[in-house]
Amino acid sequence: MQTIFVQFKCRPGMAYKVADALALEIEEISEVFSTSGHYDLIAKFYLSDESDIGHFVTERLQVLEGVADTFTLVAFKAFG
């Protein structure tokens, strides 16, 4: 299992629509939060080991209506 976090910069007025689309359309999503700062949203995804992260982000996330930019972080180990 691969865990990634993706930050989303949304077009003006689109953050809630993007969050809704993520929650409804992307089955790999775990959670999505609105944030302050340079990005409007951050979401956590669990991908299978066979999944290509680049294809997932560019073909499934960046194409959602209202997404202007993304920033992807790959998580290595969960502590807790």
HTML snippet that shows the backbone in 3Dmol.js (N, CA, C, O; Angstrom):
<script src="https://3Dmol.org/build/3Dmol-min.js"></script>
<div id="view" style="width:600px;height:400px;position:relative"></div>
<script>
const pdb = `
ATOM      1  N   MET A   1       0.846  -1.183   0.000  1.00  0.00           N
ATOM      2  CA  MET A   1       0.000   0.000   0.000  1.00  0.00           C
ATOM      3  C   MET A   1       0.886   1.239   0.000  1.00  0.00           C
ATOM      4  O   MET A   1       1.845   1.330   0.766  1.00  0.00           O
ATOM      5  N   GLN A   2       0.554   2.194  -0.869  1.00  0.00           N
ATOM      6  CA  GLN A   2       1.258   3.469  -0.943  1.00  0.00           C
ATOM      7  C   GLN A   2       0.354   4.557  -0.379  1.00  0.00           C
ATOM      8  O   GLN A   2      -0.839   4.600  -0.681  1.00  0.00           O
ATOM      9  N   THR A   3       0.917   5.425   0.431  1.00  0.00           N
ATOM     10  CA  THR A   3       0.163   6.551   0.972  1.00  0.00           C
ATOM     11  C   THR A   3       0.726   7.826   0.393  1.00  0.00           C
ATOM     12  O   THR A   3       1.933   8.064   0.448  1.00  0.00           O
ATOM     13  N   ILE A   4      -0.157   8.658  -0.169  1.00  0.00           N
ATOM     14  CA  ILE A   4       0.269   9.959  -0.671  1.00  0.00           C
ATOM     15  C   ILE A   4      -0.664  11.037  -0.133  1.00  0.00           C
ATOM     16  O   ILE A   4      -1.839  10.794   0.141  1.00  0.00           O
ATOM     17  N   PHE A   5      -0.109  12.224   0.007  1.00  0.00           N
ATOM     18  CA  PHE A   5      -0.877  13.411   0.352  1.00  0.00           C
ATOM     19  C   PHE A   5      -0.769  14.341  -0.840  1.00  0.00           C
ATOM     20  O   PHE A   5       0.317  14.540  -1.384  1.00  0.00           O
ATOM     21  N   VAL A   6      -1.889  14.908  -1.246  1.00  0.00           N
ATOM     22  CA  VAL A   6      -1.884  15.841  -2.369  1.00  0.00           C
ATOM     23  C   VAL A   6      -2.531  17.136  -1.918  1.00  0.00           C
ATOM     24  O   VAL A   6      -3.645  17.146  -1.394  1.00  0.00           O
ATOM     25  N   GLN A   7      -1.804  18.237  -2.133  1.00  0.00           N
ATOM     26  CA  GLN A   7      -2.346  19.559  -1.871  1.00  0.00           C
ATOM     27  C   GLN A   7      -2.924  20.092  -3.179  1.00  0.00           C
ATOM     28  O   GLN A   7      -2.347  19.890  -4.248  1.00  0.00           O
ATOM     29  N   PHE A   8      -4.051  20.764  -3.090  1.00  0.00           N
ATOM     30  CA  PHE A   8      -4.749  21.280  -4.257  1.00  0.00           C
ATOM     31  C   PHE A   8      -4.884  22.794  -4.178  1.00  0.00           C
ATOM     32  O   PHE A   8      -5.353  23.338  -3.179  1.00  0.00           O
ATOM     33  N   LYS A   9      -4.464  23.467  -5.249  1.00  0.00           N
ATOM     34  CA  LYS A   9      -4.758  24.880  -5.421  1.00  0.00           C
ATOM     35  C   LYS A   9      -5.951  24.917  -6.362  1.00  0.00           C
ATOM     36  O   LYS A   9      -5.892  24.386  -7.471  1.00  0.00           O
ATOM     37  N   CYS A  10      -7.027  25.540  -5.921  1.00  0.00           N
ATOM     38  CA  CYS A  10      -8.273  25.542  -6.693  1.00  0.00           C
ATOM     39  C   CYS A  10      -8.499  26.904  -7.342  1.00  0.00           C
ATOM     40  O   CYS A  10      -8.010  27.931  -6.871  1.00  0.00           O
ATOM     41  N   ARG A  11      -9.246  26.880  -8.428  1.00  0.00           N
ATOM     42  CA  ARG A  11      -9.656  28.132  -9.050  1.00  0.00           C
ATOM     43  C   ARG A  11     -10.580  28.858  -8.062  1.00  0.00           C
ATOM     44  O   ARG A  11     -11.227  28.213  -7.237  1.00  0.00           O
ATOM     45  N   PRO A  12     -10.646  30.193  -8.140  1.00  0.00           N
ATOM     46  CA  PRO A  12     -11.463  30.955  -7.191  1.00  0.00           C
ATOM     47  C   PRO A  12     -12.903  30.436  -7.116  1.00  0.00           C
ATOM     48  O   PRO A  12     -13.566  30.231  -8.132  1.00  0.00           O
ATOM     49  N   GLY A  13     -13.358  30.232  -5.884  1.00  0.00           N
ATOM     50  CA  GLY A  13     -14.718  29.796  -5.630  1.00  0.00           C
ATOM     51  C   GLY A  13     -14.981  28.319  -5.851  1.00  0.00           C
ATOM     52  O   GLY A  13     -16.132  27.888  -5.778  1.00  0.00           O
ATOM     53  N   MET A  14     -13.945  27.526  -6.120  1.00  0.00           N
ATOM     54  CA  MET A  14     -14.139  26.119  -6.487  1.00  0.00           C
ATOM     55  C   MET A  14     -13.690  25.120  -5.422  1.00  0.00           C
ATOM     56  O   MET A  14     -13.854  23.917  -5.625  1.00  0.00           O
ATOM     57  N   ALA A  15     -13.139  25.560  -4.313  1.00  0.00           N
ATOM     58  CA  ALA A  15     -12.564  24.638  -3.326  1.00  0.00           C
ATOM     59  C   ALA A  15     -13.586  23.622  -2.813  1.00  0.00           C
ATOM     60  O   ALA A  15     -13.274  22.436  -2.709  1.00  0.00           O
ATOM     61  N   TYR A  16     -14.778  24.064  -2.497  1.00  0.00           N
ATOM     62  CA  TYR A  16     -15.790  23.137  -1.972  1.00  0.00           C
ATOM     63  C   TYR A  16     -16.252  22.162  -3.045  1.00  0.00           C
ATOM     64  O   TYR A  16     -16.516  20.996  -2.749  1.00  0.00           O
ATOM     65  N   LYS A  17     -16.353  22.621  -4.284  1.00  0.00           N
ATOM     66  CA  LYS A  17     -16.742  21.723  -5.381  1.00  0.00           C
ATOM     67  C   LYS A  17     -15.662  20.683  -5.640  1.00  0.00           C
ATOM     68  O   LYS A  17     -15.970  19.521  -5.906  1.00  0.00           O
ATOM     69  N   VAL A  18     -14.403  21.090  -5.564  1.00  0.00           N
ATOM     70  CA  VAL A  18     -13.305  20.137  -5.741  1.00  0.00           C
ATOM     71  C   VAL A  18     -13.308  19.120  -4.598  1.00  0.00           C
ATOM     72  O   VAL A  18     -13.144  17.924  -4.840  1.00  0.00           O
ATOM     73  N   ALA A  19     -13.492  19.578  -3.360  1.00  0.00           N
ATOM     74  CA  ALA A  19     -13.540  18.662  -2.216  1.00  0.00           C
ATOM     75  C   ALA A  19     -14.680  17.656  -2.377  1.00  0.00           C
ATOM     76  O   ALA A  19     -14.506  16.468  -2.105  1.00  0.00           O
ATOM     77  N   ASP A  20     -15.836  18.127  -2.815  1.00  0.00           N
ATOM     78  CA  ASP A  20     -16.967  17.227  -3.040  1.00  0.00           C
ATOM     79  C   ASP A  20     -16.657  16.211  -4.129  1.00  0.00           C
ATOM     80  O   ASP A  20     -16.967  15.030  -3.979  1.00  0.00           O
ATOM     81  N   ALA A  21     -16.051  16.656  -5.223  1.00  0.00           N
ATOM     82  CA  ALA A  21     -15.707  15.753  -6.326  1.00  0.00           C
ATOM     83  C   ALA A  21     -14.710  14.699  -5.874  1.00  0.00           C
ATOM     84  O   ALA A  21     -14.835  13.528  -6.235  1.00  0.00           O
ATOM     85  N   LEU A  22     -13.727  15.101  -5.092  1.00  0.00           N
ATOM     86  CA  LEU A  22     -12.747  14.146  -4.571  1.00  0.00           C
ATOM     87  C   LEU A  22     -13.442  13.077  -3.735  1.00  0.00           C
ATOM     88  O   LEU A  22     -13.211  11.882  -3.921  1.00  0.00           O
ATOM     89  N   ALA A  23     -14.288  13.514  -2.820  1.00  0.00           N
ATOM     90  CA  ALA A  23     -14.956  12.577  -1.909  1.00  0.00           C
ATOM     91  C   ALA A  23     -15.907  11.633  -2.646  1.00  0.00           C
ATOM     92  O   ALA A  23     -16.045  10.471  -2.262  1.00  0.00           O
ATOM     93  N   LEU A  24     -16.552  12.116  -3.686  1.00  0.00           N
ATOM     94  CA  LEU A  24     -17.553  11.317  -4.392  1.00  0.00           C
ATOM     95  C   LEU A  24     -16.992  10.460  -5.529  1.00  0.00           C
ATOM     96  O   LEU A  24     -17.518   9.384  -5.813  1.00  0.00           O
ATOM     97  N   GLU A  25     -15.928  10.932  -6.178  1.00  0.00           N
ATOM     98  CA  GLU A  25     -15.459  10.290  -7.402  1.00  0.00           C
ATOM     99  C   GLU A  25     -14.181   9.477  -7.262  1.00  0.00           C
ATOM    100  O   GLU A  25     -13.912   8.613  -8.097  1.00  0.00           O
ATOM    101  N   ILE A  26     -13.390   9.733  -6.229  1.00  0.00           N
ATOM    102  CA  ILE A  26     -12.075   9.095  -6.112  1.00  0.00           C
ATOM    103  C   ILE A  26     -12.116   8.095  -4.951  1.00  0.00           C
ATOM    104  O   ILE A  26     -12.055   8.484  -3.785  1.00  0.00           O
ATOM    105  N   GLU A  27     -12.219   6.820  -5.279  1.00  0.00           N
ATOM    106  CA  GLU A  27     -12.379   5.798  -4.239  1.00  0.00           C
ATOM    107  C   GLU A  27     -11.140   5.622  -3.371  1.00  0.00           C
ATOM    108  O   GLU A  27     -11.246   5.113  -2.255  1.00  0.00           O
ATOM    109  N   GLU A  28      -9.986   6.023  -3.847  1.00  0.00           N
ATOM    110  CA  GLU A  28      -8.739   5.854  -3.093  1.00  0.00           C
ATOM    111  C   GLU A  28      -8.555   6.895  -1.989  1.00  0.00           C
ATOM    112  O   GLU A  28      -7.603   6.819  -1.212  1.00  0.00           O
ATOM    113  N   ILE A  29      -9.462   7.863  -1.922  1.00  0.00           N
ATOM    114  CA  ILE A  29      -9.321   8.936  -0.931  1.00  0.00           C
ATOM    115  C   ILE A  29      -9.607   8.413   0.476  1.00  0.00           C
ATOM    116  O   ILE A  29     -10.484   7.573   0.676  1.00  0.00           O
ATOM    117  N   SER A  30      -8.862   8.918   1.429  1.00  0.00           N
ATOM    118  CA  SER A  30      -9.095   8.620   2.839  1.00  0.00           C
ATOM    119  C   SER A  30      -9.763   9.810   3.521  1.00  0.00           C
ATOM    120  O   SER A  30     -10.763   9.652   4.222  1.00  0.00           O
ATOM    121  N   GLU A  31      -9.198  11.020   3.309  1.00  0.00           N
ATOM    122  CA  GLU A  31      -9.711  12.224   3.947  1.00  0.00           C
ATOM    123  C   GLU A  31      -9.356  13.422   3.089  1.00  0.00           C
ATOM    124  O   GLU A  31      -8.400  13.379   2.315  1.00  0.00           O
ATOM    125  N   VAL A  32     -10.118  14.480   3.226  1.00  0.00           N
ATOM    126  CA  VAL A  32      -9.809  15.749   2.570  1.00  0.00           C
ATOM    127  C   VAL A  32     -10.132  16.873   3.543  1.00  0.00           C
ATOM    128  O   VAL A  32     -11.162  16.854   4.217  1.00  0.00           O
ATOM    129  N   PHE A  33      -9.235  17.855   3.605  1.00  0.00           N
ATOM    130  CA  PHE A  33      -9.370  18.988   4.518  1.00  0.00           C
ATOM    131  C   PHE A  33      -9.178  20.285   3.756  1.00  0.00           C
ATOM    132  O   PHE A  33      -8.394  20.340   2.809  1.00  0.00           O
ATOM    133  N   SER A  34      -9.889  21.332   4.162  1.00  0.00           N
ATOM    134  CA  SER A  34      -9.577  22.668   3.670  1.00  0.00           C
ATOM    135  C   SER A  34      -8.409  23.188   4.499  1.00  0.00           C
ATOM    136  O   SER A  34      -8.279  22.864   5.680  1.00  0.00           O
ATOM    137  N   THR A  35      -7.561  23.997   3.869  1.00  0.00           N
ATOM    138  CA  THR A  35      -6.364  24.492   4.553  1.00  0.00           C
ATOM    139  C   THR A  35      -6.164  25.976   4.251  1.00  0.00           C
ATOM    140  O   THR A  35      -6.740  26.523   3.310  1.00  0.00           O
ATOM    141  N   SER A  36      -5.339  26.602   5.068  1.00  0.00           N
ATOM    142  CA  SER A  36      -4.927  27.973   4.790  1.00  0.00           C
ATOM    143  C   SER A  36      -3.541  27.915   4.160  1.00  0.00           C
ATOM    144  O   SER A  36      -2.867  26.886   4.211  1.00  0.00           O
ATOM    145  N   GLY A  37      -3.134  29.007   3.576  1.00  0.00           N
ATOM    146  CA  GLY A  37      -1.803  29.054   2.979  1.00  0.00           C
ATOM    147  C   GLY A  37      -1.843  29.020   1.467  1.00  0.00           C
ATOM    148  O   GLY A  37      -2.802  29.493   0.858  1.00  0.00           O
ATOM    149  N   HIS A  38      -0.810  28.464   0.856  1.00  0.00           N
ATOM    150  CA  HIS A  38      -0.670  28.471  -0.598  1.00  0.00           C
ATOM    151  C   HIS A  38      -1.640  27.535  -1.308  1.00  0.00           C
ATOM    152  O   HIS A  38      -1.940  27.722  -2.487  1.00  0.00           O
ATOM    153  N   TYR A  39      -2.130  26.529  -0.591  1.00  0.00           N
ATOM    154  CA  TYR A  39      -3.048  25.558  -1.183  1.00  0.00           C
ATOM    155  C   TYR A  39      -4.371  25.584  -0.427  1.00  0.00           C
ATOM    156  O   TYR A  39      -4.415  25.919   0.756  1.00  0.00           O
ATOM    157  N   ASP A  40      -5.440  25.228  -1.117  1.00  0.00           N
ATOM    158  CA  ASP A  40      -6.783  25.308  -0.552  1.00  0.00           C
ATOM    159  C   ASP A  40      -7.227  24.025   0.147  1.00  0.00           C
ATOM    160  O   ASP A  40      -7.998  24.068   1.106  1.00  0.00           O
ATOM    161  N   LEU A  41      -6.734  22.882  -0.338  1.00  0.00           N
ATOM    162  CA  LEU A  41      -7.140  21.580   0.184  1.00  0.00           C
ATOM    163  C   LEU A  41      -5.929  20.677   0.336  1.00  0.00           C
ATOM    164  O   LEU A  41      -4.923  20.856  -0.349  1.00  0.00           O
ATOM    165  N   ILE A  42      -6.026  19.714   1.230  1.00  0.00           N
ATOM    166  CA  ILE A  42      -5.059  18.627   1.294  1.00  0.00           C
ATOM    167  C   ILE A  42      -5.859  17.332   1.452  1.00  0.00           C
ATOM    168  O   ILE A  42      -6.810  17.266   2.231  1.00  0.00           O
ATOM    169  N   ALA A  43      -5.460  16.315   0.705  1.00  0.00           N
ATOM    170  CA  ALA A  43      -6.169  15.040   0.754  1.00  0.00           C
ATOM    171  C   ALA A  43      -5.167  13.901   0.899  1.00  0.00           C
ATOM    172  O   ALA A  43      -4.039  13.971   0.412  1.00  0.00           O
ATOM    173  N   LYS A  44      -5.612  12.855   1.581  1.00  0.00           N
ATOM    174  CA  LYS A  44      -4.797  11.659   1.801  1.00  0.00           C
ATOM    175  C   LYS A  44      -5.396  10.528   0.968  1.00  0.00           C
ATOM    176  O   LYS A  44      -6.607  10.303   0.976  1.00  0.00           O
ATOM    177  N   PHE A  45      -4.522   9.824   0.251  1.00  0.00           N
ATOM    178  CA  PHE A  45      -4.952   8.725  -0.605  1.00  0.00           C
ATOM    179  C   PHE A  45      -4.147   7.476  -0.293  1.00  0.00           C
ATOM    180  O   PHE A  45      -2.959   7.553   0.020  1.00  0.00           O
ATOM    181  N   TYR A  46      -4.798   6.332  -0.379  1.00  0.00           N
ATOM    182  CA  TYR A  46      -4.140   5.034  -0.283  1.00  0.00           C
ATOM    183  C   TYR A  46      -4.212   4.374  -1.655  1.00  0.00           C
ATOM    184  O   TYR A  46      -5.298   4.141  -2.186  1.00  0.00           O
ATOM    185  N   LEU A  47      -3.042   4.073  -2.225  1.00  0.00           N
ATOM    186  CA  LEU A  47      -2.964   3.444  -3.537  1.00  0.00           C
ATOM    187  C   LEU A  47      -2.379   2.045  -3.396  1.00  0.00           C
ATOM    188  O   LEU A  47      -1.588   1.785  -2.489  1.00  0.00           O
ATOM    189  N   SER A  48      -2.761   1.164  -4.279  1.00  0.00           N
ATOM    190  CA  SER A  48      -2.176  -0.178  -4.275  1.00  0.00           C
ATOM    191  C   SER A  48      -0.702  -0.073  -4.652  1.00  0.00           C
ATOM    192  O   SER A  48      -0.277   0.912  -5.257  1.00  0.00           O
ATOM    193  N   ASP A  49       0.066  -1.082  -4.298  1.00  0.00           N
ATOM    194  CA  ASP A  49       1.498  -1.085  -4.610  1.00  0.00           C
ATOM    195  C   ASP A  49       1.747  -1.041  -6.112  1.00  0.00           C
ATOM    196  O   ASP A  49       2.789  -0.559  -6.555  1.00  0.00           O
ATOM    197  N   GLU A  50       0.803  -1.538  -6.890  1.00  0.00           N
ATOM    198  CA  GLU A  50       0.958  -1.576  -8.344  1.00  0.00           C
ATOM    199  C   GLU A  50       0.598  -0.251  -9.010  1.00  0.00           C
ATOM    200  O   GLU A  50       0.913  -0.046 -10.182  1.00  0.00           O
ATOM    201  N   SER A  51      -0.054   0.645  -8.284  1.00  0.00           N
ATOM    202  CA  SER A  51      -0.495   1.916  -8.863  1.00  0.00           C
ATOM    203  C   SER A  51       0.682   2.817  -9.181  1.00  0.00           C
ATOM    204  O   SER A  51       1.666   2.863  -8.443  1.00  0.00           O
ATOM    205  N   ASP A  52       0.567   3.527 -10.285  1.00  0.00           N
ATOM    206  CA  ASP A  52       1.557   4.524 -10.683  1.00  0.00           C
ATOM    207  C   ASP A  52       1.088   5.878 -10.148  1.00  0.00           C
ATOM    208  O   ASP A  52       0.064   6.399 -10.588  1.00  0.00           O
ATOM    209  N   ILE A  53       1.827   6.439  -9.212  1.00  0.00           N
ATOM    210  CA  ILE A  53       1.434   7.689  -8.565  1.00  0.00           C
ATOM    211  C   ILE A  53       1.310   8.813  -9.587  1.00  0.00           C
ATOM    212  O   ILE A  53       0.362   9.596  -9.529  1.00  0.00           O
ATOM    213  N   GLY A  54       2.237   8.902 -10.507  1.00  0.00           N
ATOM    214  CA  GLY A  54       2.205   9.962 -11.514  1.00  0.00           C
ATOM    215  C   GLY A  54       0.946   9.917 -12.361  1.00  0.00           C
ATOM    216  O   GLY A  54       0.312  10.947 -12.591  1.00  0.00           O
ATOM    217  N   HIS A  55       0.582   8.731 -12.824  1.00  0.00           N
ATOM    218  CA  HIS A  55      -0.640   8.597 -13.613  1.00  0.00           C
ATOM    219  C   HIS A  55      -1.869   8.916 -12.770  1.00  0.00           C
ATOM    220  O   HIS A  55      -2.793   9.574 -13.250  1.00  0.00           O
ATOM    221  N   PHE A  56      -1.892   8.460 -11.525  1.00  0.00           N
ATOM    222  CA  PHE A  56      -3.028   8.724 -10.644  1.00  0.00           C
ATOM    223  C   PHE A  56      -3.244  10.223 -10.479  1.00  0.00           C
ATOM    224  O   PHE A  56      -4.364  10.715 -10.612  1.00  0.00           O
ATOM    225  N   VAL A  57      -2.165  10.945 -10.188  1.00  0.00           N
ATOM    226  CA  VAL A  57      -2.286  12.382  -9.947  1.00  0.00           C
ATOM    227  C   VAL A  57      -2.651  13.131 -11.230  1.00  0.00           C
ATOM    228  O   VAL A  57      -3.558  13.963 -11.227  1.00  0.00           O
ATOM    229  N   THR A  58      -1.949  12.838 -12.320  1.00  0.00           N
ATOM    230  CA  THR A  58      -2.174  13.618 -13.537  1.00  0.00           C
ATOM    231  C   THR A  58      -3.455  13.248 -14.274  1.00  0.00           C
ATOM    232  O   THR A  58      -4.076  14.109 -14.897  1.00  0.00           O
ATOM    233  N   GLU A  59      -3.857  11.989 -14.214  1.00  0.00           N
ATOM    234  CA  GLU A  59      -5.018  11.554 -14.994  1.00  0.00           C
ATOM    235  C   GLU A  59      -6.320  11.497 -14.193  1.00  0.00           C
ATOM    236  O   GLU A  59      -7.402  11.483 -14.779  1.00  0.00           O
ATOM    237  N   ARG A  60      -6.228  11.464 -12.865  1.00  0.00           N
ATOM    238  CA  ARG A  60      -7.446  11.343 -12.052  1.00  0.00           C
ATOM    239  C   ARG A  60      -7.700  12.578 -11.185  1.00  0.00           C
ATOM    240  O   ARG A  60      -8.854  12.919 -10.925  1.00  0.00           O
ATOM    241  N   LEU A  61      -6.638  13.251 -10.737  1.00  0.00           N
ATOM    242  CA  LEU A  61      -6.818  14.376  -9.825  1.00  0.00           C
ATOM    243  C   LEU A  61      -6.693  15.731 -10.514  1.00  0.00           C
ATOM    244  O   LEU A  61      -7.560  16.589 -10.352  1.00  0.00           O
ATOM    245  N   GLN A  62      -5.631  15.927 -11.274  1.00  0.00           N
ATOM    246  CA  GLN A  62      -5.410  17.229 -11.898  1.00  0.00           C
ATOM    247  C   GLN A  62      -6.470  17.586 -12.927  1.00  0.00           C
ATOM    248  O   GLN A  62      -6.621  18.759 -13.270  1.00  0.00           O
ATOM    249  N   VAL A  63      -7.204  16.606 -13.424  1.00  0.00           N
ATOM    250  CA  VAL A  63      -8.220  16.862 -14.448  1.00  0.00           C
ATOM    251  C   VAL A  63      -9.589  17.218 -13.854  1.00  0.00           C
ATOM    252  O   VAL A  63     -10.509  17.552 -14.601  1.00  0.00           O
ATOM    253  N   LEU A  64      -9.742  17.154 -12.529  1.00  0.00           N
ATOM    254  CA  LEU A  64     -11.012  17.514 -11.914  1.00  0.00           C
ATOM    255  C   LEU A  64     -11.297  18.995 -12.145  1.00  0.00           C
ATOM    256  O   LEU A  64     -10.403  19.836 -12.046  1.00  0.00           O
ATOM    257  N   GLU A  65     -12.546  19.294 -12.451  1.00  0.00           N
ATOM    258  CA  GLU A  65     -12.932  20.679 -12.682  1.00  0.00           C
ATOM    259  C   GLU A  65     -12.652  21.529 -11.450  1.00  0.00           C
ATOM    260  O   GLU A  65     -13.050  21.178 -10.339  1.00  0.00           O
ATOM    261  N   GLY A  66     -11.968  22.646 -11.653  1.00  0.00           N
ATOM    262  CA  GLY A  66     -11.663  23.564 -10.565  1.00  0.00           C
ATOM    263  C   GLY A  66     -10.269  23.430  -9.998  1.00  0.00           C
ATOM    264  O   GLY A  66      -9.843  24.274  -9.210  1.00  0.00           O
ATOM    265  N   VAL A  67      -9.536  22.375 -10.383  1.00  0.00           N
ATOM    266  CA  VAL A  67      -8.165  22.198  -9.894  1.00  0.00           C
ATOM    267  C   VAL A  67      -7.219  23.033 -10.762  1.00  0.00           C
ATOM    268  O   VAL A  67      -7.184  22.879 -11.983  1.00  0.00           O
ATOM    269  N   ALA A  68      -6.460  23.913 -10.121  1.00  0.00           N
ATOM    270  CA  ALA A  68      -5.503  24.761 -10.829  1.00  0.00           C
ATOM    271  C   ALA A  68      -4.079  24.225 -10.729  1.00  0.00           C
ATOM    272  O   ALA A  68      -3.286  24.394 -11.654  1.00  0.00           O
ATOM    273  N   ASP A  69      -3.750  23.574  -9.601  1.00  0.00           N
ATOM    274  CA  ASP A  69      -2.387  23.091  -9.381  1.00  0.00           C
ATOM    275  C   ASP A  69      -2.428  22.055  -8.262  1.00  0.00           C
ATOM    276  O   ASP A  69      -3.337  22.059  -7.432  1.00  0.00           O
ATOM    277  N   THR A  70      -1.435  21.171  -8.249  1.00  0.00           N
ATOM    278  CA  THR A  70      -1.303  20.192  -7.173  1.00  0.00           C
ATOM    279  C   THR A  70       0.140  20.120  -6.706  1.00  0.00           C
ATOM    280  O   THR A  70       1.062  20.512  -7.421  1.00  0.00           O
ATOM    281  N   PHE A  71       0.315  19.617  -5.505  1.00  0.00           N
ATOM    282  CA  PHE A  71       1.634  19.349  -4.941  1.00  0.00           C
ATOM    283  C   PHE A  71       1.520  18.018  -4.217  1.00  0.00           C
ATOM    284  O   PHE A  71       0.710  17.877  -3.301  1.00  0.00           O
ATOM    285  N   THR A  72       2.327  17.036  -4.622  1.00  0.00           N
ATOM    286  CA  THR A  72       2.202  15.673  -4.106  1.00  0.00           C
ATOM    287  C   THR A  72       3.347  15.325  -3.161  1.00  0.00           C
ATOM    288  O   THR A  72       4.510  15.611  -3.446  1.00  0.00           O
ATOM    289  N   LEU A  73       3.005  14.705  -2.032  1.00  0.00           N
ATOM    290  CA  LEU A  73       3.972  14.209  -1.067  1.00  0.00           C
ATOM    291  C   LEU A  73       3.771  12.707  -0.913  1.00  0.00           C
ATOM    292  O   LEU A  73       2.643  12.241  -0.756  1.00  0.00           O
ATOM    293  N   VAL A  74       4.857  11.956  -0.958  1.00  0.00           N
ATOM    294  CA  VAL A  74       4.799  10.516  -0.749  1.00  0.00           C
ATOM    295  C   VAL A  74       5.178  10.244   0.700  1.00  0.00           C
ATOM    296  O   VAL A  74       6.213  10.711   1.177  1.00  0.00           O
ATOM    297  N   ALA A  75       4.335   9.486   1.400  1.00  0.00           N
ATOM    298  CA  ALA A  75       4.600   9.152   2.801  1.00  0.00           C
ATOM    299  C   ALA A  75       5.342   7.826   2.863  1.00  0.00           C
ATOM    300  O   ALA A  75       5.022   6.898   2.119  1.00  0.00           O
ATOM    301  N   PHE A  76       6.332   7.730   3.745  1.00  0.00           N
ATOM    302  CA  PHE A  76       7.127   6.509   3.878  1.00  0.00           C
ATOM    303  C   PHE A  76       6.666   5.624   5.030  1.00  0.00           C
ATOM    304  O   PHE A  76       6.483   4.420   4.847  1.00  0.00           O
ATOM    305  N   LYS A  77       6.478   6.199   6.200  1.00  0.00           N
ATOM    306  CA  LYS A  77       6.163   5.407   7.384  1.00  0.00           C
ATOM    307  C   LYS A  77       5.206   6.186   8.265  1.00  0.00           C
ATOM    308  O   LYS A  77       5.373   7.387   8.478  1.00  0.00           O
ATOM    309  N   ALA A  78       4.209   5.492   8.772  1.00  0.00           N
ATOM    310  CA  ALA A  78       3.285   6.119   9.720  1.00  0.00           C
ATOM    311  C   ALA A  78       3.754   5.801  11.145  1.00  0.00           C
ATOM    312  O   ALA A  78       4.119   4.666  11.454  1.00  0.00           O
ATOM    313  N   PHE A  79       3.737   6.801  11.983  1.00  0.00           N
ATOM    314  CA  PHE A  79       4.106   6.627  13.387  1.00  0.00           C
ATOM    315  C   PHE A  79       2.851   6.830  14.231  1.00  0.00           C
ATOM    316  O   PHE A  79       2.007   7.665  13.906  1.00  0.00           O
ATOM    317  N   GLY A  80       2.735   6.090  15.277  1.00  0.00           N
ATOM    318  CA  GLY A  80       1.604   6.412  16.090  1.00  0.00           C
ATOM    319  C   GLY A  80       1.104   5.351  16.934  1.00  0.00           C
ATOM    320  O   GLY A  80       0.133   5.548  17.664  1.00  0.00           O
TER     321      GLY A  80
END
`;
const viewer = $3Dmol.createViewer("view");
viewer.addModel(pdb, "pdb");
viewer.setStyle({}, {cartoon: {color: "spectrum"}});
viewer.zoomTo();
viewer.render();
</script>
